[in-house]
Amino acid sequence: MKNLFLIAAFILSGTLLAQVEPTEVKKETEVKTVKTNHGDKVSKKSVKVVTKSTANVELDENDKDKIDQSRVESTAKVEKEVYVDNGDANGYNFLNKETFYVSEGGNYAFSPNKQGFGMTFTPENEESVAIGNSWVSSNEGYYIVDGETHAGIGHFNANGYFVVEYYNNDTKQVEVKVYKKN
């Protein structure tokens, strides 16, 4: 009976683990140190930037029955955390975190601030452009979004996507814009 229970637990755990979508995670840490000579002493300050990129592994449907399948470029979520070491005994102090949503044509960045976060768009090989701001609303988990292309109400859904509902004056309908993360 004990062996039967162990076999059932093993099969169940293998089935649960097989249901996870394959993801690719890249993590890079870059540290820059600046030394300043003040005559009587030299001070040292360091900035550490930790960049983490996460993307789903997606395969080409045309290669479905092949052994060596081609990968399809998927949307990636990039998080960049900045830490500063002022040379004191506390080590690195957290300074800022930005989240980028990479999609066809460029990157969307969400930069936290005191009221919510700012939203910018960076087309490939171009300068970033501020496309909007968000503020925390009185309804928990919801944000008031004011952007160049749309203004509405936004929230993060169960998948971690930022969903904005807004009224489109051209189509005279309520539409939904989803910023996907992977």
C-alpha positions as CSV (number, residue, x, y, z in Angstrom):
1,M,0.0,0.0,0.0
2,K,2.9,2.3,0.9
3,N,4.5,1.7,-2.5
4,L,1.2,2.4,-4.3
5,F,0.9,5.7,-2.5
6,L,4.5,6.7,-3.4
7,I,3.9,5.8,-7.1
8,A,0.7,7.9,-7.2
9,A,2.5,10.8,-5.6
10,F,5.4,10.5,-8.1
11,I,3.0,10.4,-11.1
12,L,1.0,13.4,-9.8
13,S,4.0,15.5,-9.1
14,G,5.4,14.8,-12.6
15,T,2.1,15.8,-14.2
16,L,2.0,19.0,-12.3
17,L,5.5,19.9,-13.2
18,A,4.9,19.2,-16.9
19,Q,2.1,21.9,-17.0
20,V,4.5,24.8,-16.5
21,E,5.1,26.9,-19.6
22,P,8.8,26.9,-20.6
23,T,10.5,30.2,-20.0
24,E,13.8,31.7,-20.8
25,V,15.4,33.8,-18.0
26,K,18.5,36.0,-18.4
27,K,20.0,37.8,-15.5
28,E,22.9,40.3,-15.8
29,T,24.6,42.3,-13.1
30,E,26.7,45.4,-13.9
31,V,28.7,47.3,-11.3
32,K,30.3,50.7,-11.9
33,T,32.5,52.3,-9.3
34,V,33.5,56.0,-9.2
35,K,36.4,57.1,-7.0
36,T,36.7,60.8,-6.1
37,N,39.9,62.3,-4.6
38,H,39.2,64.9,-2.0
39,G,42.8,65.7,-1.3
40,D,43.0,64.1,2.2
41,K,40.9,61.1,1.4
42,V,39.5,59.1,-1.5
43,S,35.8,58.3,-1.5
44,K,34.3,55.4,-3.5
45,K,30.7,55.1,-4.7
46,S,29.3,52.1,-6.6
47,V,26.2,51.7,-8.7
48,K,24.9,48.2,-9.3
49,V,22.3,47.5,-12.1
50,V,20.6,44.1,-12.1
51,T,18.7,43.4,-15.3
52,K,16.4,40.4,-15.5
53,S,14.7,39.4,-18.8
54,T,12.0,36.8,-18.9
55,A,10.3,35.4,-22.0
56,N,8.1,32.4,-22.9
57,V,9.7,29.9,-25.2
58,E,7.4,29.6,-28.2
59,L,7.9,27.3,-31.2
60,D,6.9,27.7,-34.8
61,E,3.6,25.9,-35.5
62,N,4.9,24.9,-39.0
63,D,7.6,22.8,-37.3
64,K,5.1,21.0,-35.1
65,D,6.0,17.5,-36.0
66,K,9.8,18.1,-36.4
67,I,12.5,17.2,-33.9
68,D,14.4,20.5,-34.4
69,Q,11.8,23.2,-34.2
70,S,12.4,26.8,-34.9
71,R,11.7,29.4,-32.1
72,V,9.4,32.2,-32.6
73,E,10.3,35.6,-31.1
74,S,8.1,36.3,-28.2
75,T,7.3,39.3,-26.0
76,A,9.9,39.7,-23.1
77,K,9.5,41.3,-19.8
78,V,12.7,43.1,-18.6
79,E,13.1,44.4,-15.0
80,K,16.0,46.7,-14.2
81,E,16.8,47.4,-10.5
82,V,19.3,50.0,-9.5
83,Y,21.3,49.9,-6.3
84,V,23.7,52.5,-4.9
85,D,26.6,51.9,-2.4
86,N,27.6,55.2,-0.8
87,G,30.7,53.7,0.8
88,D,29.0,53.3,4.2
89,A,28.7,50.0,6.2
90,N,25.1,49.4,4.9
91,G,26.2,48.1,1.5
92,Y,24.0,48.6,-1.5
93,N,20.7,50.5,-1.0
94,F,17.8,50.0,-3.4
95,L,17.2,53.1,-5.5
96,N,14.8,52.4,-8.4
97,K,13.1,49.6,-10.3
98,E,11.8,49.8,-13.9
99,T,9.8,47.2,-15.8
100,F,10.0,47.0,-19.6
101,Y,7.5,45.2,-21.8
102,V,9.3,44.3,-25.0
103,S,7.1,43.8,-28.1
104,E,7.2,44.3,-31.8
105,G,8.4,47.7,-32.7
106,G,9.9,48.7,-29.3
107,N,9.7,48.7,-25.5
108,Y,7.1,49.9,-23.0
109,A,8.6,51.0,-19.7
110,F,6.7,51.4,-16.4
111,S,8.7,53.5,-13.9
112,P,7.3,53.7,-10.4
113,N,6.8,57.0,-8.7
114,K,5.1,58.2,-5.5
115,Q,1.5,58.3,-7.0
116,G,1.7,55.3,-9.4
117,F,4.0,55.0,-12.4
118,G,5.0,56.8,-15.6
119,M,4.7,55.0,-18.9
120,T,7.2,55.5,-21.8
121,F,7.6,53.9,-25.2
122,T,10.9,53.5,-27.0
123,P,10.7,52.5,-30.7
124,E,13.6,50.5,-32.0
125,N,16.7,52.6,-32.4
126,E,15.0,55.8,-31.3
127,E,14.6,58.0,-28.2
128,S,12.0,57.1,-25.6
129,V,8.8,59.1,-25.5
130,A,6.6,59.6,-22.5
131,I,3.2,58.2,-23.4
132,G,1.3,58.6,-20.1
133,N,1.1,58.6,-16.4
134,S,-0.9,56.6,-13.9
135,W,-2.2,57.4,-10.4
136,V,-3.4,55.0,-7.7
137,S,-7.2,55.3,-7.5
138,S,-9.4,55.0,-4.4
139,N,-10.3,51.5,-5.6
140,E,-7.6,49.2,-4.4
141,G,-5.6,47.7,-7.3
142,Y,-6.8,50.2,-9.9
143,Y,-5.0,53.1,-11.6
144,I,-6.2,56.2,-13.4
145,V,-4.3,56.3,-16.7
146,D,-3.8,59.5,-18.7
147,G,-1.9,58.8,-21.9
148,E,-1.4,60.4,-25.3
149,T,-3.3,57.6,-27.2
150,H,-5.8,56.7,-24.5
151,A,-7.0,57.6,-21.0
152,G,-8.9,55.2,-18.8
153,I,-8.8,52.8,-15.9
154,G,-6.0,50.3,-15.5
155,H,-5.2,47.3,-13.3
156,F,-2.8,44.3,-13.2
157,N,-4.7,41.1,-14.0
158,A,-3.9,37.6,-12.6
159,N,-1.3,37.0,-15.4
160,G,0.6,40.2,-14.4
161,Y,-0.5,42.1,-17.6
162,F,-1.4,45.7,-17.2
163,V,-4.9,46.2,-18.7
164,V,-6.3,49.6,-19.6
165,E,-9.9,50.2,-20.4
166,Y,-10.7,53.4,-22.2
167,Y,-13.3,55.1,-24.4
168,N,-12.2,55.5,-28.1
169,N,-13.8,58.7,-29.5
170,D,-13.2,57.5,-33.1
171,T,-15.0,54.1,-32.8
172,K,-17.5,55.3,-30.0
173,Q,-16.7,52.2,-28.0
174,V,-14.9,51.1,-24.9
175,E,-11.7,49.4,-25.9
176,V,-9.0,47.5,-24.0
177,K,-5.2,47.9,-24.3
178,V,-3.2,45.1,-22.8
179,Y,0.5,45.5,-21.9
180,K,1.7,41.9,-21.8
181,K,4.6,40.5,-19.7
182,N,6.2,37.2,-20.0
